[in-house]
Amino acid sequence: MEKEIKRVYEKKFQRDGIEVPIHCILMDIKKPKKYVPNSLHYHEYIEILYSLDSKAQVFINDRIVDFNSGDLVIVNSGEAHGLMFDSDSRYIVIKVLPEIVYSKDQSVFEMKYIIPFIIQNSKNKRCFTKDELQDGYIRSAVTNVFREWETKGYGYEIAMRADILKIFLWVLRYWQEHNLDAVDRFDYPDDILKAIQTALEYVEKNYDYISEKEVAEHCNLSYSYFSRTFKKVMQKSFSEYVNDYRITKAEQMLISTDYSISEISSRVGFSTPSYFIQQFKLKKEVSPKQFRLNYM
C-alpha cells in the first residue's frame, strides 16, 4: 500500500441507544472495484471474519492476508483493517468486545487466553484456510452465532457467547497443537495475570492522570517488578501502553467532539499540547489538526 492510509475510528454498535458487546453482519459485495483502500477502520472489538464465498485480501495494519472461500481471519482489538475484493463476495463479520471472552468477575486464569487477541500488531497466525479448518466445526459455530443474532430467540445472547468461545478455543488449540508459541508465551501464573488485569482496568478508568508507580501500588507490586512484568506480558512498556491508549482516546474526541486540540490534550492526560501534538504525529504520521480535517 503505497498511498497514505487513513485510520477511521468506528464507534460501538448501538441497539435502541444501548451499546452491545456483540455485533454481526452478513456482507454481500456485488461487482466490487478492485482498489487499494485509502482508509482502514478500527474499533475496540475483536473481529472474526468468515468467508462464505469470496476472493479477497484483508489489510491488518501493515499485514496483508488472503481471504478466500471457507477461510477464517481474526483481527485483534484496536487494529486498523479493511478489505480489497477480486470478485463478488459474501462473508460473515462477528465483532466481539474483549469482555465477552473474559471479565473481571470470572476466574483470572482465563485472561491468559484473551491476551493474544488484544495485543495490536501481534505476529500470531491470524488467517486459517478452509483446509486448516477441516471438519466444518468453525463454519457451524460462525453460522450459529449469526443465526442467533438474526432470530433473537430467548437467551440468544448466551447462545452467541457459547459459540464465540468455541471459535476462540479452536484458535488457541490450533496454535498449541501446531507448536506455535502463542499459548505458552502467555501462560503466566494467576497472580501475574491478576495484576495485569487490574492494571488494564485501572488505566481504562484513570488514563487521563496516571503514573506507573501509582498503578504498581494499586496492584500491590513494587515499581520495578510491575514495570518488568507488564512489559513481558503486554510486549510493550507501561508508558507505551498508556501513551497508545491516550492517543486512541484523542482520535475518538477529534472525530466526535468540537473540543480544541489543547482541550483534548488535557482531557486525555498529556502534559502540554505541544507534547501531545508531537506524540500524535509520531504515532499517526499526521498532526491532530490534519487528522480532524481528514474526517470533516
URDA-V426159 format. One record per residue. N is the residue number from 1. RES is the residue in three letters. OMEGA is omega in radians with two decimals (NA if undefined). Layout:
n	res	omega
N	RES	OMEGA
N	RES	OMEGA
//
This chain:
n	res	omega
1	MET	-3.02
2	GLU	-3.11
3	LYS	-3.11
4	GLU	-3.11
5	ILE	3.07
6	LYS	3.05
7	ARG	-3.07
8	VAL	3.13
9	TYR	3.12
10	GLU	-3.12
11	LYS	3.08
12	LYS	3.14
13	PHE	3.13
14	GLN	3.01
15	ARG	-3.08
16	ASP	3.08
17	GLY	-3.11
18	ILE	3.10
19	GLU	-3.12
20	VAL	-3.06
21	PRO	3.11
22	ILE	3.13
23	HIS	-3.11
24	CYS	3.14
25	ILE	2.95
26	LEU	-3.12
27	MET	3.14
28	ASP	-3.04
29	ILE	-3.12
30	LYS	3.09
31	LYS	-3.11
32	PRO	3.01
33	LYS	-3.10
34	LYS	3.09
35	TYR	3.05
36	VAL	-3.08
37	PRO	3.11
38	ASN	3.05
39	SER	3.06
40	LEU	3.12
41	HIS	3.09
42	TYR	-3.09
43	HIS	-3.10
44	GLU	-3.14
45	TYR	2.78
46	ILE	-3.05
47	GLU	3.08
48	ILE	3.10
49	LEU	3.10
50	TYR	-3.07
51	SER	3.01
52	LEU	-3.14
53	ASP	-3.09
54	SER	2.96
55	LYS	-2.99
56	ALA	3.01
57	GLN	3.09
58	VAL	3.05
59	PHE	3.10
60	ILE	-3.01
61	ASN	-3.12
62	ASP	-3.13
63	ARG	3.06
64	ILE	3.13
65	VAL	3.09
66	ASP	-3.11
67	PHE	-3.06
68	ASN	-3.08
69	SER	3.11
70	GLY	-3.11
71	ASP	3.06
72	LEU	3.09
73	VAL	3.08
74	ILE	3.05
75	VAL	-3.09
76	ASN	3.09
77	SER	3.07
78	GLY	-3.11
79	GLU	3.09
80	ALA	-3.08
81	HIS	3.12
82	GLY	-3.10
83	LEU	3.01
84	MET	-3.00
85	PHE	3.05
86	ASP	-3.11
87	SER	3.05
88	ASP	-3.05
89	SER	3.02
90	ARG	3.13
91	TYR	-3.13
92	ILE	3.07
93	VAL	3.04
94	ILE	3.12
95	LYS	-3.00
96	VAL	3.03
97	LEU	-3.08
98	PRO	-3.10
99	GLU	3.03
100	ILE	-3.10
101	VAL	3.06
102	TYR	3.03
103	SER	-3.10
104	LYS	3.13
105	ASP	3.11
106	GLN	3.07
107	SER	-3.02
108	VAL	-3.09
109	PHE	-3.14
110	GLU	-3.07
111	MET	-3.10
112	LYS	-3.13
113	TYR	-3.12
114	ILE	-3.09
115	ILE	3.14
116	PRO	-3.09
117	PHE	3.13
118	ILE	3.09
119	ILE	3.13
120	GLN	-3.14
121	ASN	3.07
122	SER	-3.13
123	LYS	3.13
124	ASN	3.08
125	LYS	-3.08
126	ARG	-3.13
127	CYS	-3.12
128	PHE	-3.06
129	THR	3.11
130	LYS	3.14
131	ASP	3.13
132	GLU	3.12
133	LEU	2.96
134	GLN	-2.77
135	ASP	3.11
136	GLY	-3.12
137	TYR	-3.11
138	ILE	3.11
139	ARG	3.13
140	SER	-3.13
141	ALA	-3.13
142	VAL	-3.12
143	THR	3.05
144	ASN	3.12
145	VAL	-3.10
146	PHE	3.13
147	ARG	3.11
148	GLU	3.12
149	TRP	-3.11
150	GLU	-3.04
151	THR	3.11
152	LYS	3.06
153	GLY	-3.11
154	TYR	3.14
155	GLY	-3.05
156	TYR	3.13
157	GLU	3.11
158	ILE	-3.14
159	ALA	3.12
160	MET	-3.12
161	ARG	-3.13
162	ALA	-3.13
163	ASP	3.07
164	ILE	3.08
165	LEU	3.09
166	LYS	3.14
167	ILE	3.14
168	PHE	3.13
169	LEU	3.11
170	TRP	-3.14
171	VAL	-3.14
172	LEU	-3.13
173	ARG	3.06
174	TYR	3.11
175	TRP	-3.09
176	GLN	-3.07
177	GLU	3.14
178	HIS	3.04
179	ASN	2.99
180	LEU	-2.91
181	ASP	-3.02
182	ALA	-3.10
183	VAL	-3.11
184	ASP	-3.07
185	ARG	-3.11
186	PHE	-3.10
187	ASP	-3.07
188	TYR	3.08
189	PRO	-3.08
190	ASP	-3.09
191	ASP	3.10
192	ILE	3.13
193	LEU	3.10
194	LYS	3.14
195	ALA	3.13
196	ILE	3.11
197	GLN	3.13
198	THR	-3.13
199	ALA	-3.13
200	LEU	3.12
201	GLU	3.14
202	TYR	3.11
203	VAL	-3.12
204	GLU	-3.08
205	LYS	-2.99
206	ASN	-3.02
207	TYR	-3.07
208	ASP	3.11
209	TYR	-2.99
210	ILE	3.06
211	SER	-3.13
212	GLU	3.12
213	LYS	3.12
214	GLU	-3.12
215	VAL	3.10
216	ALA	3.11
217	GLU	3.12
218	HIS	3.13
219	CYS	-3.13
220	ASN	3.11
221	LEU	3.04
222	SER	-3.11
223	TYR	-3.07
224	SER	-3.14
225	TYR	3.12
226	PHE	-3.11
227	SER	-3.12
228	ARG	-3.09
229	THR	-3.13
230	PHE	-3.12
231	LYS	3.14
232	LYS	-3.08
233	VAL	-3.02
234	MET	3.11
235	GLN	2.99
236	LYS	-3.13
237	SER	3.13
238	PHE	-3.13
239	SER	3.08
240	GLU	3.14
241	TYR	-3.13
242	VAL	3.12
243	ASN	3.11
244	ASP	-3.13
245	TYR	-3.14
246	ARG	-3.14
247	ILE	3.07
248	THR	3.10
249	LYS	3.11
250	ALA	3.10
251	GLU	-3.12
252	GLN	-3.13
253	MET	3.13
254	LEU	-3.10
255	ILE	-2.93
256	SER	-3.14
257	THR	3.06
258	ASP	3.12
259	TYR	3.07
260	SER	3.11
261	ILE	-3.14
262	SER	-3.12
263	GLU	3.10
264	ILE	3.09
265	SER	3.14
266	SER	-3.08
267	ARG	-3.12
268	VAL	2.96
269	GLY	3.08
270	PHE	-3.03
271	SER	3.12
272	THR	3.08
273	PRO	-3.12
274	SER	3.11
275	TYR	3.08
276	PHE	-3.13
277	ILE	3.13
278	GLN	-3.10
279	GLN	3.12
280	PHE	3.14
281	LYS	3.13
282	LEU	-3.09
283	LYS	-2.99
284	LYS	-3.14
285	GLU	3.08
286	VAL	-3.14
287	SER	3.07
288	PRO	3.14
289	LYS	-3.14
290	GLN	3.10
291	PHE	3.13
292	ARG	-3.13
293	LEU	-3.13
294	ASN	-3.05
295	TYR	3.11
296	MET	NA
//
